[in-house]
């Protein structure tokens, strides 16, 4: 999966150019080799400068990413519900951490979105739609 977000909000000409770049990028990725590629230099420009492109999964697979997960507890009468949601994503080394868990064996099956239920494998801990299904987290 590759998600390409151009951030182009207006102007059909720029949207068409962004779509064309996306197709060129996907083709270059499918037929890539060890040869030099300058496709990234062909990103379209807008009034704000260079557009931002987000490549999901590539980011998770090839870069060090920290994922902060928080537990949300809700009470509905006598029923208690717990759900785990994404608190933050990125290089979180500057933030104080309550618990740090080695998650180098990441397996992401769904896009990580802040404040949404987490789904994926983080080392020995597995989440499915915000539910902890395998492993334990420190209390």
C-alpha contacts under 8 A as a table, 3 or more apart, distances in Angstrom:
res1	aa1	res2	aa2	distance
1	X	56	X	7.12
1	X	57	X	6.56
2	X	55	X	5.56
2	X	56	X	5.66
2	X	57	X	6.76
2	X	58	X	7.42
3	X	54	X	6.32
3	X	55	X	5.29
3	X	56	X	5.66
4	X	22	X	6.83
4	X	53	X	5.55
4	X	54	X	5.42
4	X	55	X	5.88
5	X	52	X	6.99
5	X	53	X	5.11
5	X	54	X	5.78
6	X	18	X	6.38
6	X	51	X	5.89
6	X	52	X	5.96
6	X	53	X	5.68
7	X	51	X	6.48
7	X	52	X	6.70
7	X	53	X	7.96
8	X	11	X	7.69
8	X	14	X	6.92
8	X	15	X	6.18
8	X	18	X	7.82
8	X	46	X	7.72
8	X	51	X	7.63
10	X	14	X	7.60
10	X	15	X	7.52
11	X	14	X	5.53
11	X	15	X	6.39
12	X	15	X	4.99
12	X	16	X	6.04
13	X	16	X	5.24
13	X	17	X	6.26
14	X	17	X	4.99
14	X	18	X	6.07
14	X	44	X	7.44
14	X	46	X	7.61
15	X	18	X	5.01
15	X	19	X	6.15
16	X	19	X	5.08
16	X	20	X	6.14
17	X	20	X	5.03
17	X	21	X	6.20
17	X	44	X	6.74
18	X	21	X	5.08
18	X	22	X	6.24
18	X	43	X	7.69
18	X	44	X	6.41
19	X	22	X	5.00
19	X	23	X	6.36
20	X	23	X	5.24
20	X	24	X	6.24
21	X	24	X	5.02
21	X	25	X	6.00
21	X	42	X	7.59
21	X	43	X	6.83
21	X	44	X	7.74
22	X	25	X	5.05
22	X	26	X	6.20
23	X	26	X	5.22
23	X	27	X	6.18
24	X	27	X	5.16
24	X	28	X	6.08
24	X	39	X	7.93
25	X	28	X	5.05
25	X	29	X	6.11
25	X	39	X	6.95
26	X	29	X	5.04
26	X	30	X	6.17
27	X	30	X	5.16
27	X	31	X	6.25
28	X	31	X	5.34
28	X	32	X	5.54
29	X	32	X	5.06
32	X	35	X	7.72
37	X	40	X	7.77
38	X	41	X	5.52
38	X	42	X	7.31
39	X	42	X	5.37
39	X	43	X	7.57
40	X	43	X	5.81
43	X	50	X	6.99
43	X	51	X	7.06
44	X	50	X	6.67
44	X	51	X	6.71
45	X	48	X	7.75
45	X	49	X	5.52
45	X	50	X	4.72
45	X	51	X	6.06
46	X	49	X	5.32
46	X	50	X	6.35
46	X	51	X	6.78
48	X	51	X	7.84
55	X	58	X	5.82
55	X	59	X	6.22
56	X	59	X	5.43
56	X	60	X	6.80
56	X	111	X	7.69
57	X	60	X	4.78
57	X	61	X	5.79
57	X	108	X	7.73
58	X	61	X	5.08
58	X	62	X	5.93
58	X	63	X	7.88
59	X	62	X	5.63
59	X	63	X	5.50
59	X	65	X	7.79
60	X	63	X	5.91
60	X	64	X	7.23
60	X	65	X	6.49
60	X	106	X	7.93
60	X	108	X	7.97
64	X	91	X	7.54
65	X	89	X	6.99
65	X	90	X	5.28
65	X	91	X	5.95
66	X	89	X	5.77
66	X	90	X	5.19
66	X	91	X	5.46
66	X	92	X	5.93
67	X	86	X	7.07
67	X	87	X	7.52
67	X	88	X	5.95
67	X	89	X	4.69
67	X	90	X	6.65
67	X	92	X	7.85
68	X	86	X	6.03
68	X	87	X	5.10
68	X	88	X	5.00
68	X	89	X	6.31
68	X	92	X	7.99
69	X	84	X	6.41
69	X	85	X	5.64
69	X	86	X	4.64
69	X	87	X	5.11
69	X	88	X	7.21
69	X	118	X	7.75
70	X	84	X	5.60
70	X	85	X	5.55
70	X	86	X	6.38
70	X	87	X	5.75
71	X	82	X	6.66
71	X	83	X	5.75
71	X	84	X	4.47
71	X	85	X	6.44
72	X	82	X	5.68
72	X	83	X	5.30
72	X	84	X	6.10
72	X	85	X	7.30
73	X	80	X	7.05
73	X	81	X	5.71
73	X	82	X	4.58
73	X	83	X	6.63
74	X	80	X	5.88
74	X	81	X	5.22
74	X	82	X	6.48
75	X	78	X	6.68
75	X	79	X	5.73
75	X	80	X	4.67
75	X	81	X	6.33
76	X	79	X	5.10
76	X	80	X	6.44
76	X	81	X	7.91
77	X	80	X	8.00
82	X	131	X	7.54
83	X	117	X	7.00
83	X	130	X	4.98
83	X	131	X	5.68
83	X	132	X	7.99
84	X	117	X	5.80
84	X	118	X	6.24
84	X	127	X	7.94
84	X	130	X	4.55
84	X	131	X	6.26
84	X	132	X	7.40
85	X	114	X	7.29
85	X	115	X	5.51
85	X	116	X	5.15
85	X	117	X	4.19
85	X	118	X	5.19
85	X	130	X	6.01
86	X	89	X	7.60
86	X	112	X	6.93
86	X	113	X	6.39
86	X	114	X	4.82
86	X	115	X	5.28
86	X	116	X	5.89
86	X	117	X	6.41
86	X	118	X	5.81
87	X	114	X	5.53
87	X	115	X	5.90
88	X	114	X	5.90
89	X	92	X	7.35
89	X	114	X	7.44
91	X	94	X	7.80
92	X	95	X	5.44
93	X	96	X	7.70
97	X	100	X	6.46
99	X	138	X	7.37
102	X	122	X	7.70
102	X	123	X	6.45
103	X	106	X	5.80
103	X	122	X	4.53
103	X	123	X	4.48
103	X	124	X	7.79
104	X	122	X	7.01
104	X	123	X	6.06
105	X	121	X	7.25
105	X	122	X	5.95
105	X	123	X	4.60
106	X	120	X	7.30
106	X	121	X	5.30
106	X	122	X	4.70
106	X	123	X	6.03
107	X	120	X	5.59
107	X	121	X	4.71
107	X	122	X	6.68
108	X	111	X	7.21
108	X	119	X	6.93
108	X	120	X	4.56
108	X	121	X	6.29
109	X	119	X	6.51
109	X	120	X	5.57
110	X	118	X	7.96
110	X	119	X	5.93
110	X	120	X	6.89
112	X	116	X	7.64
112	X	118	X	6.59
112	X	119	X	7.68
113	X	116	X	5.52
113	X	117	X	7.93
113	X	118	X	7.88
116	X	130	X	7.98
117	X	129	X	5.42
117	X	130	X	4.20
118	X	127	X	6.20
118	X	128	X	6.73
118	X	129	X	5.75
118	X	130	X	4.81
118	X	131	X	7.90
119	X	126	X	7.56
119	X	127	X	4.87
119	X	128	X	4.55
119	X	129	X	5.18
119	X	130	X	6.28
120	X	126	X	5.89
120	X	127	X	5.37
120	X	128	X	6.56
121	X	124	X	7.27
121	X	125	X	6.00
121	X	126	X	4.51
121	X	127	X	6.47
122	X	125	X	5.21
122	X	126	X	6.17
123	X	126	X	7.80
124	X	134	X	7.37
124	X	135	X	5.82
125	X	132	X	7.50
125	X	133	X	7.84
125	X	134	X	5.55
125	X	135	X	4.57
125	X	136	X	6.64
125	X	137	X	7.78
126	X	132	X	6.10
126	X	133	X	5.72
126	X	134	X	4.96
126	X	135	X	6.56
127	X	130	X	5.91
127	X	131	X	5.40
127	X	132	X	4.64
127	X	133	X	5.68
127	X	134	X	7.19
128	X	131	X	5.19
128	X	132	X	6.57
128	X	133	X	6.59
132	X	135	X	7.36
132	X	136	X	7.90
